[in-house]
């Protein structure tokens, strides 16, 4: 073993990195939908998109279409 404990340190670093990723994205991200019906999720998402579009329009100066 010519590399000493470099391999062990790399494994520990990778394990720590993987533990940090568990809470982000994937199935863990769907916990916000728990207990909601499909219609409720659709309404919530539609409202979020409306707000996002309004914010973009006010930032753009209110011009909806370019001529």
Phi and psi restraints in degrees (range 20) as a CNS / XPLOR table:
assign (resid 1 and name C) (resid 2 and name N)
       (resid 2 and name CA) (resid 2 and name C) 1.0 -87.4 20.0 2
assign (resid 2 and name N) (resid 2 and name CA)
       (resid 2 and name C) (resid 3 and name N) 1.0 -13.5 20.0 2
assign (resid 2 and name C) (resid 3 and name N)
       (resid 3 and name CA) (resid 3 and name C) 1.0 -89.6 20.0 2
assign (resid 3 and name N) (resid 3 and name CA)
       (resid 3 and name C) (resid 4 and name N) 1.0 -1.0 20.0 2
assign (resid 3 and name C) (resid 4 and name N)
       (resid 4 and name CA) (resid 4 and name C) 1.0 66.0 20.0 2
assign (resid 4 and name N) (resid 4 and name CA)
       (resid 4 and name C) (resid 5 and name N) 1.0 -135.8 20.0 2
assign (resid 4 and name C) (resid 5 and name N)
       (resid 5 and name CA) (resid 5 and name C) 1.0 -98.9 20.0 2
assign (resid 5 and name N) (resid 5 and name CA)
       (resid 5 and name C) (resid 6 and name N) 1.0 16.3 20.0 2
assign (resid 5 and name C) (resid 6 and name N)
       (resid 6 and name CA) (resid 6 and name C) 1.0 -61.0 20.0 2
assign (resid 6 and name N) (resid 6 and name CA)
       (resid 6 and name C) (resid 7 and name N) 1.0 -39.9 20.0 2
assign (resid 6 and name C) (resid 7 and name N)
       (resid 7 and name CA) (resid 7 and name C) 1.0 -64.7 20.0 2
assign (resid 7 and name N) (resid 7 and name CA)
       (resid 7 and name C) (resid 8 and name N) 1.0 -42.4 20.0 2
assign (resid 7 and name C) (resid 8 and name N)
       (resid 8 and name CA) (resid 8 and name C) 1.0 -65.0 20.0 2
assign (resid 8 and name N) (resid 8 and name CA)
       (resid 8 and name C) (resid 9 and name N) 1.0 -40.5 20.0 2
assign (resid 8 and name C) (resid 9 and name N)
       (resid 9 and name CA) (resid 9 and name C) 1.0 -64.2 20.0 2
assign (resid 9 and name N) (resid 9 and name CA)
       (resid 9 and name C) (resid 10 and name N) 1.0 -39.6 20.0 2
assign (resid 9 and name C) (resid 10 and name N)
       (resid 10 and name CA) (resid 10 and name C) 1.0 -65.1 20.0 2
assign (resid 10 and name N) (resid 10 and name CA)
       (resid 10 and name C) (resid 11 and name N) 1.0 -40.0 20.0 2
assign (resid 10 and name C) (resid 11 and name N)
       (resid 11 and name CA) (resid 11 and name C) 1.0 -64.6 20.0 2
assign (resid 11 and name N) (resid 11 and name CA)
       (resid 11 and name C) (resid 12 and name N) 1.0 -42.5 20.0 2
assign (resid 11 and name C) (resid 12 and name N)
       (resid 12 and name CA) (resid 12 and name C) 1.0 -64.8 20.0 2
assign (resid 12 and name N) (resid 12 and name CA)
       (resid 12 and name C) (resid 13 and name N) 1.0 -40.8 20.0 2
assign (resid 12 and name C) (resid 13 and name N)
       (resid 13 and name CA) (resid 13 and name C) 1.0 -64.1 20.0 2
assign (resid 13 and name N) (resid 13 and name CA)
       (resid 13 and name C) (resid 14 and name N) 1.0 -42.3 20.0 2
assign (resid 13 and name C) (resid 14 and name N)
       (resid 14 and name CA) (resid 14 and name C) 1.0 -66.8 20.0 2
assign (resid 14 and name N) (resid 14 and name CA)
       (resid 14 and name C) (resid 15 and name N) 1.0 -39.0 20.0 2
assign (resid 14 and name C) (resid 15 and name N)
       (resid 15 and name CA) (resid 15 and name C) 1.0 -63.3 20.0 2
assign (resid 15 and name N) (resid 15 and name CA)
       (resid 15 and name C) (resid 16 and name N) 1.0 -41.6 20.0 2
assign (resid 15 and name C) (resid 16 and name N)
       (resid 16 and name CA) (resid 16 and name C) 1.0 -64.4 20.0 2
assign (resid 16 and name N) (resid 16 and name CA)
       (resid 16 and name C) (resid 17 and name N) 1.0 -39.9 20.0 2
assign (resid 16 and name C) (resid 17 and name N)
       (resid 17 and name CA) (resid 17 and name C) 1.0 -65.3 20.0 2
assign (resid 17 and name N) (resid 17 and name CA)
       (resid 17 and name C) (resid 18 and name N) 1.0 -40.8 20.0 2
assign (resid 17 and name C) (resid 18 and name N)
       (resid 18 and name CA) (resid 18 and name C) 1.0 -67.8 20.0 2
assign (resid 18 and name N) (resid 18 and name CA)
       (resid 18 and name C) (resid 19 and name N) 1.0 -36.1 20.0 2
assign (resid 18 and name C) (resid 19 and name N)
       (resid 19 and name CA) (resid 19 and name C) 1.0 -64.1 20.0 2
assign (resid 19 and name N) (resid 19 and name CA)
       (resid 19 and name C) (resid 20 and name N) 1.0 -34.4 20.0 2
assign (resid 19 and name C) (resid 20 and name N)
       (resid 20 and name CA) (resid 20 and name C) 1.0 -70.9 20.0 2
assign (resid 20 and name N) (resid 20 and name CA)
       (resid 20 and name C) (resid 21 and name N) 1.0 -25.5 20.0 2
assign (resid 20 and name C) (resid 21 and name N)
       (resid 21 and name CA) (resid 21 and name C) 1.0 -84.6 20.0 2
assign (resid 21 and name N) (resid 21 and name CA)
       (resid 21 and name C) (resid 22 and name N) 1.0 -13.0 20.0 2
assign (resid 21 and name C) (resid 22 and name N)
       (resid 22 and name CA) (resid 22 and name C) 1.0 -59.5 20.0 2
assign (resid 22 and name N) (resid 22 and name CA)
       (resid 22 and name C) (resid 23 and name N) 1.0 -37.7 20.0 2
assign (resid 22 and name C) (resid 23 and name N)
       (resid 23 and name CA) (resid 23 and name C) 1.0 -82.8 20.0 2
assign (resid 23 and name N) (resid 23 and name CA)
       (resid 23 and name C) (resid 24 and name N) 1.0 -4.2 20.0 2
assign (resid 23 and name C) (resid 24 and name N)
       (resid 24 and name CA) (resid 24 and name C) 1.0 -107.7 20.0 2
assign (resid 24 and name N) (resid 24 and name CA)
       (resid 24 and name C) (resid 25 and name N) 1.0 132.5 20.0 2
assign (resid 24 and name C) (resid 25 and name N)
       (resid 25 and name CA) (resid 25 and name C) 1.0 68.1 20.0 2
assign (resid 25 and name N) (resid 25 and name CA)
       (resid 25 and name C) (resid 26 and name N) 1.0 -175.3 20.0 2
assign (resid 25 and name C) (resid 26 and name N)
       (resid 26 and name CA) (resid 26 and name C) 1.0 63.8 20.0 2
assign (resid 26 and name N) (resid 26 and name CA)
       (resid 26 and name C) (resid 27 and name N) 1.0 -145.4 20.0 2
assign (resid 26 and name C) (resid 27 and name N)
       (resid 27 and name CA) (resid 27 and name C) 1.0 -67.7 20.0 2
assign (resid 27 and name N) (resid 27 and name CA)
       (resid 27 and name C) (resid 28 and name N) 1.0 -29.3 20.0 2
assign (resid 27 and name C) (resid 28 and name N)
       (resid 28 and name CA) (resid 28 and name C) 1.0 -64.7 20.0 2
assign (resid 28 and name N) (resid 28 and name CA)
       (resid 28 and name C) (resid 29 and name N) 1.0 -25.4 20.0 2
assign (resid 28 and name C) (resid 29 and name N)
       (resid 29 and name CA) (resid 29 and name C) 1.0 -73.9 20.0 2
assign (resid 29 and name N) (resid 29 and name CA)
       (resid 29 and name C) (resid 30 and name N) 1.0 -16.9 20.0 2
assign (resid 29 and name C) (resid 30 and name N)
       (resid 30 and name CA) (resid 30 and name C) 1.0 -85.9 20.0 2
assign (resid 30 and name N) (resid 30 and name CA)
       (resid 30 and name C) (resid 31 and name N) 1.0 -1.4 20.0 2
assign (resid 30 and name C) (resid 31 and name N)
       (resid 31 and name CA) (resid 31 and name C) 1.0 -64.6 20.0 2
assign (resid 31 and name N) (resid 31 and name CA)
       (resid 31 and name C) (resid 32 and name N) 1.0 -24.4 20.0 2
assign (resid 31 and name C) (resid 32 and name N)
       (resid 32 and name CA) (resid 32 and name C) 1.0 -68.6 20.0 2
assign (resid 32 and name N) (resid 32 and name CA)
       (resid 32 and name C) (resid 33 and name N) 1.0 -18.6 20.0 2
assign (resid 32 and name C) (resid 33 and name N)
       (resid 33 and name CA) (resid 33 and name C) 1.0 -93.0 20.0 2
assign (resid 33 and name N) (resid 33 and name CA)
       (resid 33 and name C) (resid 34 and name N) 1.0 -1.9 20.0 2
assign (resid 33 and name C) (resid 34 and name N)
       (resid 34 and name CA) (resid 34 and name C) 1.0 -63.5 20.0 2
assign (resid 34 and name N) (resid 34 and name CA)
       (resid 34 and name C) (resid 35 and name N) 1.0 130.4 20.0 2
assign (resid 34 and name C) (resid 35 and name N)
       (resid 35 and name CA) (resid 35 and name C) 1.0 82.2 20.0 2
assign (resid 35 and name N) (resid 35 and name CA)
       (resid 35 and name C) (resid 36 and name N) 1.0 3.4 20.0 2
assign (resid 35 and name C) (resid 36 and name N)
       (resid 36 and name CA) (resid 36 and name C) 1.0 -104.3 20.0 2
assign (resid 36 and name N) (resid 36 and name CA)
       (resid 36 and name C) (resid 37 and name N) 1.0 143.7 20.0 2
assign (resid 36 and name C) (resid 37 and name N)
       (resid 37 and name CA) (resid 37 and name C) 1.0 -80.5 20.0 2
assign (resid 37 and name N) (resid 37 and name CA)
       (resid 37 and name C) (resid 38 and name N) 1.0 168.6 20.0 2
assign (resid 37 and name C) (resid 38 and name N)
       (resid 38 and name CA) (resid 38 and name C) 1.0 -61.7 20.0 2
assign (resid 38 and name N) (resid 38 and name CA)
       (resid 38 and name C) (resid 39 and name N) 1.0 -42.9 20.0 2
assign (resid 38 and name C) (resid 39 and name N)
       (resid 39 and name CA) (resid 39 and name C) 1.0 -63.4 20.0 2
assign (resid 39 and name N) (resid 39 and name CA)
       (resid 39 and name C) (resid 40 and name N) 1.0 -40.2 20.0 2
assign (resid 39 and name C) (resid 40 and name N)
       (resid 40 and name CA) (resid 40 and name C) 1.0 -64.5 20.0 2
assign (resid 40 and name N) (resid 40 and name CA)
       (resid 40 and name C) (resid 41 and name N) 1.0 -40.5 20.0 2
assign (resid 40 and name C) (resid 41 and name N)
       (resid 41 and name CA) (resid 41 and name C) 1.0 -64.8 20.0 2
assign (resid 41 and name N) (resid 41 and name CA)
       (resid 41 and name C) (resid 42 and name N) 1.0 -42.0 20.0 2
assign (resid 41 and name C) (resid 42 and name N)
       (resid 42 and name CA) (resid 42 and name C) 1.0 -62.1 20.0 2
assign (resid 42 and name N) (resid 42 and name CA)
       (resid 42 and name C) (resid 43 and name N) 1.0 -43.4 20.0 2
assign (resid 42 and name C) (resid 43 and name N)
       (resid 43 and name CA) (resid 43 and name C) 1.0 -64.0 20.0 2
assign (resid 43 and name N) (resid 43 and name CA)
       (resid 43 and name C) (resid 44 and name N) 1.0 -43.4 20.0 2
assign (resid 43 and name C) (resid 44 and name N)
       (resid 44 and name CA) (resid 44 and name C) 1.0 -62.1 20.0 2
assign (resid 44 and name N) (resid 44 and name CA)
       (resid 44 and name C) (resid 45 and name N) 1.0 -45.3 20.0 2
assign (resid 44 and name C) (resid 45 and name N)
       (resid 45 and name CA) (resid 45 and name C) 1.0 -66.9 20.0 2
assign (resid 45 and name N) (resid 45 and name CA)
       (resid 45 and name C) (resid 46 and name N) 1.0 -38.2 20.0 2
assign (resid 45 and name C) (resid 46 and name N)
       (resid 46 and name CA) (resid 46 and name C) 1.0 -64.0 20.0 2
assign (resid 46 and name N) (resid 46 and name CA)
       (resid 46 and name C) (resid 47 and name N) 1.0 -41.5 20.0 2
assign (resid 46 and name C) (resid 47 and name N)
       (resid 47 and name CA) (resid 47 and name C) 1.0 -64.6 20.0 2
assign (resid 47 and name N) (resid 47 and name CA)
       (resid 47 and name C) (resid 48 and name N) 1.0 -40.2 20.0 2
assign (resid 47 and name C) (resid 48 and name N)
       (resid 48 and name CA) (resid 48 and name C) 1.0 -62.8 20.0 2
assign (resid 48 and name N) (resid 48 and name CA)
       (resid 48 and name C) (resid 49 and name N) 1.0 -40.8 20.0 2
assign (resid 48 and name C) (resid 49 and name N)
       (resid 49 and name CA) (resid 49 and name C) 1.0 -67.3 20.0 2
assign (resid 49 and name N) (resid 49 and name CA)
       (resid 49 and name C) (resid 50 and name N) 1.0 -39.2 20.0 2
assign (resid 49 and name C) (resid 50 and name N)
       (resid 50 and name CA) (resid 50 and name C) 1.0 -59.9 20.0 2
assign (resid 50 and name N) (resid 50 and name CA)
       (resid 50 and name C) (resid 51 and name N) 1.0 -46.1 20.0 2
assign (resid 50 and name C) (resid 51 and name N)
       (resid 51 and name CA) (resid 51 and name C) 1.0 -62.6 20.0 2
assign (resid 51 and name N) (resid 51 and name CA)
       (resid 51 and name C) (resid 52 and name N) 1.0 -39.9 20.0 2
assign (resid 51 and name C) (resid 52 and name N)
       (resid 52 and name CA) (resid 52 and name C) 1.0 -64.7 20.0 2
assign (resid 52 and name N) (resid 52 and name CA)
       (resid 52 and name C) (resid 53 and name N) 1.0 -40.8 20.0 2
assign (resid 52 and name C) (resid 53 and name N)
       (resid 53 and name CA) (resid 53 and name C) 1.0 -67.6 20.0 2
assign (resid 53 and name N) (resid 53 and name CA)
       (resid 53 and name C) (resid 54 and name N) 1.0 -40.9 20.0 2
assign (resid 53 and name C) (resid 54 and name N)
       (resid 54 and name CA) (resid 54 and name C) 1.0 -62.5 20.0 2
assign (resid 54 and name N) (resid 54 and name CA)
       (resid 54 and name C) (resid 55 and name N) 1.0 -41.4 20.0 2
assign (resid 54 and name C) (resid 55 and name N)
       (resid 55 and name CA) (resid 55 and name C) 1.0 -63.5 20.0 2
assign (resid 55 and name N) (resid 55 and name CA)
       (resid 55 and name C) (resid 56 and name N) 1.0 -41.3 20.0 2
assign (resid 55 and name C) (resid 56 and name N)
       (resid 56 and name CA) (resid 56 and name C) 1.0 -66.4 20.0 2
assign (resid 56 and name N) (resid 56 and name CA)
       (resid 56 and name C) (resid 57 and name N) 1.0 -37.6 20.0 2
assign (resid 56 and name C) (resid 57 and name N)
       (resid 57 and name CA) (resid 57 and name C) 1.0 -68.4 20.0 2
assign (resid 57 and name N) (resid 57 and name CA)
       (resid 57 and name C) (resid 58 and name N) 1.0 -40.7 20.0 2
assign (resid 57 and name C) (resid 58 and name N)
       (resid 58 and name CA) (resid 58 and name C) 1.0 -68.9 20.0 2
assign (resid 58 and name N) (resid 58 and name CA)
       (resid 58 and name C) (resid 59 and name N) 1.0 -33.8 20.0 2
assign (resid 58 and name C) (resid 59 and name N)
       (resid 59 and name CA) (resid 59 and name C) 1.0 -69.8 20.0 2
assign (resid 59 and name N) (resid 59 and name CA)
       (resid 59 and name C) (resid 60 and name N) 1.0 -35.9 20.0 2
assign (resid 59 and name C) (resid 60 and name N)
       (resid 60 and name CA) (resid 60 and name C) 1.0 -77.1 20.0 2
assign (resid 60 and name N) (resid 60 and name CA)
       (resid 60 and name C) (resid 61 and name N) 1.0 -15.1 20.0 2
assign (resid 60 and name C) (resid 61 and name N)
       (resid 61 and name CA) (resid 61 and name C) 1.0 101.8 20.0 2
assign (resid 61 and name N) (resid 61 and name CA)
       (resid 61 and name C) (resid 62 and name N) 1.0 12.1 20.0 2
assign (resid 61 and name C) (resid 62 and name N)
       (resid 62 and name CA) (resid 62 and name C) 1.0 87.7 20.0 2
assign (resid 62 and name N) (resid 62 and name CA)
       (resid 62 and name C) (resid 63 and name N) 1.0 -3.9 20.0 2
assign (resid 62 and name C) (resid 63 and name N)
       (resid 63 and name CA) (resid 63 and name C) 1.0 -80.1 20.0 2
assign (resid 63 and name N) (resid 63 and name CA)
       (resid 63 and name C) (resid 64 and name N) 1.0 113.0 20.0 2
assign (resid 63 and name C) (resid 64 and name N)
       (resid 64 and name CA) (resid 64 and name C) 1.0 -79.3 20.0 2
assign (resid 64 and name N) (resid 64 and name CA)
       (resid 64 and name C) (resid 65 and name N) 1.0 -42.1 20.0 2
assign (resid 64 and name C) (resid 65 and name N)
       (resid 65 and name CA) (resid 65 and name C) 1.0 -126.2 20.0 2
assign (resid 65 and name N) (resid 65 and name CA)
       (resid 65 and name C) (resid 66 and name N) 1.0 146.5 20.0 2
assign (resid 65 and name C) (resid 66 and name N)
       (resid 66 and name CA) (resid 66 and name C) 1.0 -98.5 20.0 2
assign (resid 66 and name N) (resid 66 and name CA)
       (resid 66 and name C) (resid 67 and name N) 1.0 137.3 20.0 2
